[in-house]
Amino acid sequence: MPAAATNTAIASNATNTITIVNATDSTTPLQYALEDSPIGSLLLVGDEQALHGLYMQDGRKPKQIDSRWQRSTSCFADVKAQLRKYFAGQRHAFELELAMAGTPFELRVWSALAEIPYGETCSYGQLARTLGQPSAARAVGLANGRNPISVVVPCHRVIGANGTLTGYGGGLERKRILLELEGAQAQLRI
């Protein structure tokens, strides 16, 4: 578990039950594992209590494996099982504990992302309005881009105001694949 949790957000809707805590630096070494997926290799980072990161290693911004992290084959069994079912179209919800390091605003954005239902999309502006900050679309976009747990915290479900695919750390092709998997392609203008 993280050394301290300062902010907690619980995103729970018909599709997700996710507890997000603001993780601060811990003296406990994190563990990691790699998982193959239809969108390439995924790096899972966490501890026995929570997932701290899910990074697309074949994307634009692969995460460097920290030399202090320990490789684990057992720590992520539940995460891997849920991801496999998601990619097979058999799971529309994740039930995981997440520990995410971020500002209070980023945690609010990430919690709001987790509330976007499977197969649906929204714009950065819509998300800003949901947060009660209608002029904060750019700040929402920045926080969205800093999301350390892609796929599970579905930043891929946020699109441009005109329905086009816009920036995604894993690349627009991966964003398109994820949205098509969820059946959201009819809403997209590519």
C-alpha positions as CSV (number, residue, x, y, z in Angstrom):
1,M,0.0,0.0,0.0
2,P,1.3,3.6,-0.6
3,A,2.9,5.3,2.3
4,A,0.2,7.8,2.5
5,A,-3.1,8.5,0.7
6,T,-4.2,12.1,0.7
7,N,-7.2,12.2,-1.6
8,T,-9.6,9.3,-2.4
9,A,-12.1,9.2,-5.2
10,I,-14.4,6.3,-5.9
11,A,-15.8,6.0,-9.4
12,S,-18.7,3.6,-9.4
13,N,-21.2,3.3,-12.2
14,A,-22.9,0.6,-14.1
15,T,-19.5,-0.3,-15.7
16,N,-16.8,0.3,-13.1
17,T,-16.1,0.1,-9.4
18,I,-12.7,1.7,-9.0
19,T,-11.1,3.2,-5.9
20,I,-8.5,5.8,-6.7
21,V,-6.2,7.1,-4.0
22,N,-3.5,9.7,-4.4
23,A,-0.3,7.7,-3.9
24,T,2.7,9.4,-2.5
25,D,6.2,8.0,-2.7
26,S,6.6,4.8,-0.8
27,T,9.6,3.0,0.5
28,T,8.1,-0.3,-0.6
29,P,9.5,-1.3,-4.0
30,L,6.9,-1.5,-6.7
31,Q,6.5,-4.6,-8.8
32,Y,6.0,-4.9,-12.5
33,A,4.9,-7.3,-15.2
34,L,4.5,-7.1,-19.0
35,E,1.3,-8.3,-20.6
36,D,0.7,-8.8,-24.4
37,S,-2.5,-7.3,-25.7
38,P,-4.2,-6.4,-29.0
39,I,-2.7,-2.9,-28.6
40,G,0.8,-4.1,-27.9
41,S,2.8,-4.8,-24.8
42,L,1.4,-3.3,-21.6
43,L,3.5,-2.6,-18.6
44,L,1.7,-3.1,-15.3
45,V,3.2,-1.4,-12.2
46,G,1.9,-1.8,-8.6
47,D,2.0,-3.5,-5.3
48,E,0.0,-6.2,-3.6
49,Q,-2.8,-3.7,-2.8
50,A,-3.2,-1.6,-5.9
51,L,-2.3,-1.0,-9.5
52,H,-0.2,2.2,-9.8
53,G,0.4,2.2,-13.6
54,L,-0.6,0.7,-16.9
55,Y,1.5,1.9,-19.8
56,M,1.5,1.1,-23.5
57,Q,5.0,0.1,-24.2
58,D,4.6,0.2,-28.0
59,G,3.0,3.7,-27.9
60,R,4.5,7.1,-28.3
61,K,5.7,7.3,-24.7
62,P,6.9,3.9,-23.4
63,K,7.6,3.9,-19.7
64,Q,11.1,3.0,-18.6
65,I,11.2,0.2,-16.1
66,D,12.7,1.5,-12.9
67,S,15.7,-0.6,-11.7
68,R,14.2,-0.6,-8.2
69,W,11.0,-2.4,-9.3
70,Q,10.8,-6.1,-8.9
71,R,9.4,-8.3,-11.7
72,S,6.4,-10.3,-10.5
73,T,4.4,-13.1,-12.1
74,S,1.8,-13.3,-9.4
75,C,1.0,-9.7,-8.2
76,F,-1.0,-8.8,-11.3
77,A,-3.0,-12.1,-11.9
78,D,-6.4,-10.3,-11.3
79,V,-5.5,-7.3,-13.4
80,K,-4.3,-9.5,-16.3
81,A,-7.4,-11.7,-16.1
82,Q,-9.7,-8.6,-16.3
83,L,-7.7,-7.1,-19.2
84,R,-7.8,-10.3,-21.2
85,K,-11.6,-10.5,-20.8
86,Y,-11.9,-6.8,-21.7
87,F,-9.9,-7.3,-24.9
88,A,-12.0,-10.4,-25.7
89,G,-15.1,-8.3,-25.4
90,Q,-16.3,-10.2,-22.4
91,R,-15.8,-7.5,-19.7
92,H,-17.2,-4.0,-19.8
93,A,-16.1,-3.1,-16.2
94,F,-13.0,-3.2,-14.1
95,E,-13.0,-3.9,-10.4
96,L,-9.6,-2.8,-9.2
97,E,-7.9,-0.8,-6.5
98,L,-5.8,2.0,-8.1
99,A,-3.1,4.2,-6.5
100,M,-2.4,7.2,-8.7
101,A,0.0,10.0,-8.0
102,G,-1.5,13.3,-9.0
103,T,-2.7,16.7,-8.1
104,P,-6.2,17.1,-6.6
105,F,-7.5,18.3,-10.0
106,E,-5.9,15.4,-11.8
107,L,-7.5,13.0,-9.4
108,R,-10.9,14.6,-10.0
109,V,-10.4,14.3,-13.8
110,W,-9.3,10.7,-13.5
111,S,-12.2,9.8,-11.3
112,A,-14.5,11.5,-13.9
113,L,-12.9,9.5,-16.7
114,A,-13.7,6.3,-14.8
115,E,-17.4,7.3,-14.8
116,I,-17.6,7.4,-18.6
117,P,-19.6,4.3,-19.5
118,Y,-18.2,1.6,-21.7
119,G,-18.9,2.3,-25.4
120,E,-19.6,6.0,-24.8
121,T,-17.4,9.0,-25.5
122,C,-17.4,12.6,-24.4
123,S,-15.4,15.7,-25.3
124,Y,-12.8,17.5,-23.1
125,G,-15.3,20.4,-22.8
126,Q,-18.1,18.1,-21.6
127,L,-15.7,16.6,-19.0
128,A,-14.8,20.0,-17.8
129,R,-18.4,21.0,-17.4
130,T,-19.0,17.7,-15.5
131,L,-16.3,18.8,-13.1
132,G,-18.0,22.2,-12.7
133,Q,-15.2,24.0,-14.5
134,P,-16.6,24.7,-18.0
135,S,-13.5,26.8,-19.0
136,A,-11.0,24.1,-18.1
137,A,-11.1,22.0,-21.2
138,R,-7.4,22.4,-21.8
139,A,-6.5,21.6,-18.2
140,V,-8.7,18.5,-18.5
141,G,-6.8,17.6,-21.6
142,L,-3.5,17.9,-19.8
143,A,-4.7,15.8,-16.9
144,N,-6.1,13.3,-19.3
145,G,-2.7,13.0,-20.9
146,R,-1.1,12.4,-17.5
147,N,-3.3,9.5,-16.7
148,P,-0.9,6.7,-15.5
149,I,-3.4,3.9,-15.8
150,S,-4.6,3.8,-19.4
151,V,-7.4,1.5,-20.5
152,V,-8.6,0.9,-17.0
153,V,-9.1,4.6,-16.4
154,P,-10.5,5.2,-19.9
155,C,-8.9,8.3,-21.2
156,H,-9.4,6.9,-24.7
157,R,-13.1,7.7,-24.4
158,V,-12.4,11.4,-24.5
159,I,-12.6,12.9,-28.0
160,G,-12.6,16.3,-29.7
161,A,-15.6,18.5,-29.5
162,N,-16.3,17.8,-33.2
163,G,-16.2,14.0,-32.7
164,T,-12.7,13.5,-34.1
165,L,-10.0,11.5,-32.4
166,T,-7.5,13.8,-30.7
167,G,-4.3,13.3,-28.8
168,Y,-3.6,10.0,-27.1
169,G,-0.4,8.8,-25.4
170,G,-0.7,5.4,-26.9
171,G,-1.2,6.9,-30.4
172,L,-4.5,7.5,-32.3
173,E,-4.5,4.1,-33.9
174,R,-4.7,2.4,-30.4
175,K,-7.4,4.9,-29.3
176,R,-9.4,3.9,-32.4
177,I,-8.9,0.2,-31.7
178,L,-10.1,0.6,-28.1
179,L,-13.1,2.6,-29.1
180,E,-14.1,0.2,-31.8
181,L,-13.7,-2.7,-29.4
182,E,-16.2,-0.9,-27.2
183,G,-18.6,-0.3,-30.1
184,A,-18.1,3.5,-29.9
185,Q,-16.9,3.8,-33.6
186,A,-20.3,5.0,-34.8
187,Q,-19.9,8.2,-32.7
188,L,-16.5,8.9,-34.2
189,R,-15.4,11.1,-37.1
190,I,-12.1,9.8,-38.2
